[in-house]
Amino acid sequence: MTRAQKRAIEQAAGLRGTTVTEFVVASAQRAAAETIREFESLALRGEARDLFVAALLHPPRPNAAARAAARRYKTLAGR
């Protein structure tokens, strides 16, 4: 860590009314949560994105199992 970085962190901690340790831990925790959120979100690129969109726009016809499930649902839902 450079002296300038240390001074900036000390100044920021002082402005927040916390110790340097509390400031660094809170900052690291926020960065960790943001990183985890970014990696847990669905990110489709290239061919995977194209296949996903194509499946949404042109879904396959329901197979026998899907048709049977729909009939069961309609029966149970009273439709």
C-alpha positions as CSV (number, residue, x, y, z in Angstrom):
1,M,0.0,0.0,0.0
2,T,1.4,3.4,-0.9
3,R,1.4,6.3,1.5
4,A,-1.2,8.1,-0.7
5,Q,-3.5,5.1,-0.5
6,K,-3.1,4.8,3.3
7,R,-3.8,8.6,3.7
8,A,-6.9,8.3,1.5
9,I,-8.2,5.3,3.5
10,E,-7.5,7.0,6.8
11,Q,-9.3,10.2,5.5
12,A,-12.3,8.2,4.3
13,A,-12.5,6.3,7.6
14,G,-12.4,9.5,9.5
15,L,-15.2,11.0,7.3
16,R,-17.3,8.0,8.0
17,G,-16.5,8.1,11.7
18,T,-15.0,4.7,11.8
19,T,-11.6,3.2,12.4
20,V,-9.4,2.2,9.5
21,T,-10.0,-1.5,10.2
22,E,-13.8,-1.0,10.3
23,F,-13.7,1.0,7.1
24,V,-11.6,-1.6,5.3
25,V,-13.7,-4.6,6.5
26,A,-16.9,-2.9,5.5
27,S,-15.5,-1.9,2.1
28,A,-14.2,-5.5,1.5
29,Q,-17.6,-6.9,2.6
30,R,-19.4,-4.7,0.1
31,A,-17.0,-5.6,-2.7
32,A,-17.4,-9.3,-1.8
33,A,-21.2,-9.1,-1.9
34,E,-21.2,-7.3,-5.3
35,T,-18.7,-9.8,-6.8
36,I,-20.9,-12.8,-5.6
37,R,-24.0,-11.1,-7.1
38,E,-22.3,-10.6,-10.4
39,F,-21.2,-14.2,-10.6
40,E,-24.5,-15.6,-9.5
41,S,-26.5,-13.7,-12.1
42,L,-27.3,-15.4,-15.4
43,A,-24.9,-14.2,-18.1
44,L,-25.4,-15.7,-21.6
45,R,-22.9,-14.8,-24.3
46,G,-22.5,-15.7,-27.9
47,E,-23.9,-19.0,-29.1
48,A,-25.5,-19.8,-25.7
49,R,-27.5,-16.5,-25.8
50,D,-28.6,-17.2,-29.4
51,L,-29.8,-20.7,-28.5
52,F,-31.7,-19.4,-25.5
53,V,-33.4,-16.7,-27.4
54,A,-34.3,-19.1,-30.3
55,A,-35.8,-21.5,-27.8
56,L,-38.0,-18.7,-26.3
57,L,-39.1,-17.5,-29.7
58,H,-39.6,-20.9,-31.3
59,P,-40.3,-23.4,-28.5
60,P,-40.5,-27.1,-29.4
61,R,-44.0,-28.8,-29.5
62,P,-45.0,-30.4,-26.2
63,N,-44.1,-34.1,-26.0
64,A,-46.5,-36.8,-24.6
65,A,-45.3,-36.3,-21.0
66,A,-45.8,-32.5,-21.2
67,R,-49.3,-33.0,-22.6
68,A,-50.2,-35.5,-19.9
69,A,-48.9,-33.1,-17.2
70,A,-51.1,-30.3,-18.7
71,R,-54.2,-32.6,-18.6
72,R,-53.5,-33.5,-14.9
73,Y,-53.1,-29.9,-14.0
74,K,-56.3,-28.9,-15.7
75,T,-58.1,-31.7,-13.9
76,L,-56.7,-30.8,-10.5
77,A,-57.3,-27.1,-11.1
78,G,-60.9,-27.7,-12.2
79,R,-60.5,-26.3,-15.7
